[in-house]
């Protein structure tokens, strides 16, 4: 149709954005390079490439907290769609991919029986033109498979009318779309009006701080060699003295130096040993900046401070992380509901109206599972609330507070 920009436009758009996503995956997989701005490292140490997993920790800590439970008011039996599509792996994969690349996509396709199948595609392999009202796509493009040289072998172009599958060496396959939107749904992390496809959890600040920390670790590794073997000196050694084996002298526990012909004794000394403290302090300072950027604590980054004794203490230490996770739940829940809506249209071969799914609400497990002490306090609070307002909190409310499913829950 004339209002579509076309597959060629979307391929060019993906090509311009994919490199940014790949850079963030490199940081997540700890395969990022080191940008060395100094010239003080000896050339013999240029091979040294430290590895730091702070970016992976920032993503995994948040992803592990966000656990999707189910859809409440399962009018269209959408929970069963996810149950039949390996829901545990599906939700975790979609959340993790969206946190790294700012946006992942869910590809919906009916199998041979007409039942919808769901596939998560990362942000470097899919893109589209988004509708800012519904947060669904007007048209989309995805690379479904690549060869060993990373060239596309299977591509798909999505519109509201049909899905076109392009296999290298084969004719195009066209499938009619029963849903009113393209069968490629974005799952977005922290979208806004300027960047509707969201922001990555691995921000530019995170990547720069990791670079600074890696340079600090590299300098400390080089300095450790001089710290282990501090420089020594000998004054007054005769020019006629036998040439000394410097390495042997360094490793020897007993060093013999004879007098010269005039009976003079050489003076042996040692330069002040280099301290490693500045490097550890600098690394801890960078870790503090990274923790502030991501809502983590120094304990999360490997710097032991104090051990929280209770769930409430852990919750208080991660207050910023909790707020970030709550924000992510809202945007992810909207995306998963869009997936459920379009998958139900495919399953029933019916173009449902979007508002028919407005009463279906995504439910999440608690961000912080309460320990036994916290459960006691929750129990007292539930009892007092139900005394004030009878039956205000039931099985569903208790599950949202504690994550515990009772035996009588349906």
C-alpha positions in Angstrom: 0.0 0.0 0.0 1.1 3.6 -0.7 1.3 4.5 3.1 3.9 1.9 3.7 7.6 2.8 3.5 8.5 -0.6 2.2 10.9 -3.3 3.0 13.9 -1.6 1.5 13.5 1.4 3.8 13.2 -0.8 6.9 16.3 -2.8 5.9 18.3 0.4 5.6 16.9 1.6 9.0 17.9 -1.7 10.7 21.4 -1.5 9.1 21.9 1.9 10.7 20.8 0.9 14.2 22.1 -2.7 14.4 25.7 -1.6 15.2 24.6 0.2 18.4 22.8 -2.9 19.6 25.7 -5.2 18.8 28.0 -2.9 20.8 25.8 -3.3 23.9 25.7 -7.1 23.4 29.5 -7.0 23.3 29.5 -5.3 26.7 26.9 -7.7 28.1 29.0 -10.7 26.9 32.2 -9.1 28.1 33.7 -9.1 24.6 34.1 -5.3 24.3 37.5 -3.9 23.4 39.6 -1.7 25.6 40.2 2.0 24.6 43.7 2.8 25.9 44.3 6.5 26.0 47.7 6.4 27.8 51.2 5.6 26.5 52.7 4.6 29.9 52.0 0.8 29.4 55.1 -1.0 28.2 54.6 -2.5 24.7 55.2 -6.0 26.2 52.0 -5.6 28.1 49.8 -4.6 25.2 48.4 -8.2 25.0 46.7 -7.7 28.4 42.9 -7.3 28.0 41.1 -7.2 31.4 37.4 -8.4 31.5 34.8 -6.8 33.6 31.2 -8.0 34.0 29.5 -4.9 35.5 27.2 -4.4 32.5 26.1 -8.0 32.6 25.5 -7.6 36.3 23.4 -4.5 35.8 21.2 -6.2 33.2 20.9 -9.6 35.0 20.1 -8.1 38.4 17.1 -6.2 37.0 16.0 -9.0 34.7 16.1 -11.6 37.5 13.8 -9.3 39.6 11.2 -9.0 36.8 9.2 -12.2 36.8 5.9 -12.3 34.8 3.2 -14.3 36.5 0.0 -14.4 34.4 -2.8 -12.3 32.9 -5.7 -11.6 35.2 -9.2 -11.9 33.8 -8.2 -14.5 31.3 -11.3 -13.9 29.1 -9.7 -14.9 25.8 -7.6 -17.7 27.3 -4.4 -15.9 26.4 -2.5 -17.6 29.3 -2.8 -20.9 27.5 -1.1 -19.4 24.4 2.1 -18.6 26.5 1.9 -21.9 28.3 2.1 -23.7 24.9 5.0 -21.5 23.9 7.5 -22.4 26.7 6.4 -19.4 28.8 9.4 -19.5 31.3 12.0 -19.2 28.5 9.8 -16.9 26.4 9.3 -14.2 29.1 12.9 -14.3 30.4 14.3 -14.1 26.9 12.1 -11.2 25.9 12.9 -9.2 29.1 16.6 -9.8 28.9 16.8 -8.9 25.2 14.8 -5.7 25.7 17.0 -4.6 28.6 20.1 -5.0 26.5 19.0 -3.6 23.2 16.2 -1.3 24.5 13.7 -3.1 22.4 13.1 -6.7 21.3 10.4 -8.0 19.0 8.0 -11.0 19.2 7.3 -12.7 15.8 3.9 -14.4 15.7 3.2 -17.1 13.1 0.5 -19.8 12.9 1.8 -23.4 12.8 0.3 -26.1 10.5 -2.7 -26.4 12.9 -3.3 -22.7 13.0 -2.1 -22.2 16.6 0.1 -19.2 17.1 3.8 -19.7 17.7 5.9 -17.0 19.4 9.6 -16.2 18.7 11.7 -13.5 20.4 14.0 -11.5 18.0 16.6 -9.1 19.4 16.8 -5.5 18.4 19.7 -6.0 16.0 17.6 -8.2 13.7 14.2 -6.5 13.6 12.7 -3.0 13.3 9.6 -1.2 12.2 7.5 1.9 12.1 5.8 2.3 15.5 2.3 3.6 16.2 2.8 6.0 19.2 -0.8 5.5 20.3 -0.9 1.7 20.5 2.8 1.0 20.7 2.3 -1.6 18.0 3.9 -1.5 14.5 2.4 -0.1 11.3 4.8 -2.2 9.4 7.9 -4.3 10.3 10.9 -6.1 9.1 12.9 -8.9 10.7 15.8 -11.2 9.9 14.7 -14.7 11.0 18.0 -16.5 10.1 21.6 -15.8 9.1 24.3 -17.9 7.6 27.8 -18.3 9.0 28.9 -15.0 7.5 25.9 -13.2 9.2 24.2 -12.6 5.9 20.4 -12.9 6.0 19.0 -16.2 4.7 15.4 -15.8 5.8 13.7 -12.4 6.0 10.2 -11.3 6.8 8.1 -8.2 6.0 5.0 -7.5 8.1 2.0 -5.4 7.3 -1.6 -5.3 8.6 -2.7 -7.3 5.6 -0.1 -10.0 5.2 3.3 -11.4 6.2 5.9 -12.0 3.5 8.6 -14.5 4.0 11.8 -14.3 1.8 14.0 -17.3 1.7 17.3 -17.0 -0.2 17.0 -19.0 -3.4 13.2 -19.5 -3.1 10.0 -17.7 -4.1 8.4 -15.3 -1.6 5.8 -16.9 0.7 2.8 -14.8 1.5 0.5 -15.4 4.5 -2.7 -13.5 5.1 -2.9 -11.7 8.4 -6.2 -12.1 10.3 -5.2 -9.5 12.9 -5.6 -5.8 12.4 -1.9 -5.1 13.1 1.4 -6.6 11.8 2.4 -9.8 13.5 5.6 -8.3 14.9 5.2 -6.8 18.3 7.8 -4.6 20.1 8.7 -5.1 23.8 10.2 -1.8 24.8 12.2 -0.8 27.9 11.7 2.9 29.0 10.2 4.5 25.9 9.5 8.2 25.6 8.3 10.7 23.1 11.8 11.3 21.6 12.8 7.6 21.6 9.7 5.5 21.1 11.8 2.3 20.9 13.2 3.0 24.4 16.6 3.1 26.1 19.1 0.3 26.8 19.9 -0.6 30.3 23.6 -0.4 29.2 23.8 3.3 28.8 26.7 5.3 27.4 27.7 6.2 31.0 27.8 2.5 31.9 30.1 1.7 28.9 32.4 4.6 29.7 32.7 3.7 33.4 33.5 0.1 32.4 36.2 1.4 30.1 37.7 3.5 33.0 37.6 0.5 35.3 39.2 -1.8 32.7 42.1 0.7 32.2 42.5 0.9 36.0 42.7 -2.9 36.3 45.2 -3.0 33.4 47.4 -0.4 35.1 47.2 -2.2 38.4 48.2 -5.5 36.7 51.3 -3.9 35.2 52.2 -2.2 38.5 51.8 -5.5 40.3 55.0 -6.7 38.6 56.9 -3.8 40.0 55.2 -4.2 43.3 56.2 -7.9 43.5 59.8 -7.1 42.6 60.7 -3.6 43.8 63.7 -1.9 42.2 67.1 -2.2 43.9 70.4 -0.5 43.4 74.1 -0.9 44.1 76.4 2.1 44.6 80.2 1.9 44.4 80.5 -1.3 42.4 83.9 -1.5 40.7 83.9 -1.3 36.9 86.0 -4.5 36.9 83.4 -6.5 38.8 81.9 -9.5 37.1 78.7 -8.7 35.3 75.8 -9.5 37.5 72.8 -11.6 36.6 70.0 -9.2 37.4 67.2 -11.8 37.3 69.2 -14.3 39.4 70.1 -11.5 41.9 66.4 -10.6 42.2 65.3 -14.2 42.9 68.2 -15.2 45.1 67.8 -15.4 48.9 71.5 -14.8 49.5 73.5 -12.3 47.5 77.4 -12.1 47.8 79.2 -8.9 46.7 83.0 -8.8 47.3 85.2 -5.8 48.1 86.9 -4.0 45.3 90.8 -3.7 45.0 90.9 -0.7 47.3 88.9 -2.5 50.0 85.7 -0.5 49.4 82.3 -2.0 50.1 79.5 -1.4 47.6 76.3 0.0 49.0 73.1 -2.0 48.3 69.7 -0.3 48.6 66.1 -0.6 47.5 63.7 2.0 46.2 60.5 2.6 48.1 58.0 -0.2 47.2 55.1 1.0 45.0 51.6 0.9 46.7 48.6 -0.7 45.1 46.1 1.2 47.2 45.6 4.1 44.7 44.3 1.6 42.1 41.9 -0.1 44.5 40.6 3.2 45.7 40.2 4.4 42.1 38.4 1.2 41.1 36.1 1.5 44.1 35.3 5.1 43.2 34.4 4.1 39.6 32.3 1.3 41.0 30.4 3.8 43.1 29.6 5.9 40.0 28.4 2.7 38.2 26.3 1.7 41.1 24.6 5.1 41.2 24.0 4.9 37.4 22.3 1.5 37.6 20.7 1.4 41.0 23.0 -1.3 42.3 25.1 -1.4 45.5 28.8 -1.8 46.0 28.0 -5.3 47.3 26.5 -6.2 43.9 29.7 -5.1 42.2 32.0 -7.1 44.4 33.0 -4.6 47.1 31.9 -6.0 50.4 30.4 -3.4 52.8 27.9 -4.9 55.1 25.6 -7.9 54.8 21.9 -6.9 55.0 20.2 -9.0 57.6 16.6 -9.0 56.3 14.5 -8.7 53.2 13.6 -5.2 54.3 17.2 -4.1 54.5 17.9 -5.5 51.0 14.8 -3.7 49.7 15.9 -0.4 51.2 19.4 -0.8 49.7 17.9 -1.4 46.3 15.2 1.3 46.4 16.3 2.8 43.0 16.4 -0.7 41.5 12.9 -1.3 42.7 11.6 1.8 41.1 13.3 1.0 37.9 11.9 -2.5 37.9 8.4 -1.1 38.5 8.7 1.2 35.5 9.9 -1.7 33.4 7.0 -3.9 34.5 4.5 -1.3 33.2 6.0 -1.0 29.7 6.8 -4.8 29.4 3.2 -5.6 30.5 1.8 -3.5 27.7 4.0 -5.2 25.2 3.1 -8.7 26.4 -0.6 -7.8 26.3 -0.2 -6.7 22.7 1.4 -10.1 22.0 -1.5 -11.9 23.6 -4.0 -9.8 21.7 -2.5 -10.5 18.2 -1.9 -14.1 19.1 -5.5 -14.5 20.0 -6.5 -13.0 16.7 -4.3 -15.6 14.9 -5.6 -18.5 16.9 -9.3 -17.6 16.4 -8.8 -16.2 12.9 -10.7 -13.1 14.0 -9.8 -9.5 13.9 -10.7 -8.6 17.5 -10.9 -4.9 18.6 -8.1 -3.8 20.8 -10.4 -2.5 23.5 -11.9 -5.9 24.0 -8.7 -6.8 25.9 -8.6 -3.8 28.1 -9.8 -5.7 31.2 -6.9 -8.2 30.9 -4.2 -7.1 33.3 -0.6 -8.5 33.5 0.4 -9.7 36.9 4.0 -9.9 38.2 5.6 -11.7 41.1 7.1 -9.6 43.9 10.4 -7.9 43.1 11.8 -9.0 46.5 10.7 -12.3 47.9 10.0 -11.8 51.6 11.9 -13.9 54.1 10.3 -15.6 57.2 10.5 -12.4 59.3 8.9 -10.3 56.5 6.2 -12.9 56.0 5.2 -12.5 59.6 4.8 -8.8 59.2 2.9 -9.2 55.9 0.5 -11.7 57.7 -0.2 -9.2 60.5 -0.8 -6.4 57.9 -3.2 -8.6 55.9 -5.1 -9.5 59.0 -5.5 -5.9 60.1 -6.6 -4.8 56.6 -9.2 -7.5 56.3 -10.5 -6.6 59.7 -10.9 -3.0 58.6 -12.3 -3.9 55.2 -13.7 -7.5 55.2 -12.3 -9.7 52.4 -10.3 -6.8 50.9 -7.2 -9.0 50.3 -7.8 -12.5 49.0 -5.6 -15.1 47.4 -4.6 -13.0 44.4 -3.6 -10.0 46.5 -1.6 -12.2 48.9 0.2 -13.8 46.0 1.1 -10.4 44.6 2.5 -9.4 48.0 4.4 -12.6 48.8 4.7 -14.6 45.6 3.3 -17.7 47.3 0.5 -19.6 45.7 -1.9 -21.2 48.0 -3.1 -24.8 47.5 -6.7 -23.7 46.9 -5.7 -21.1 44.2 -7.2 -22.0 40.9 
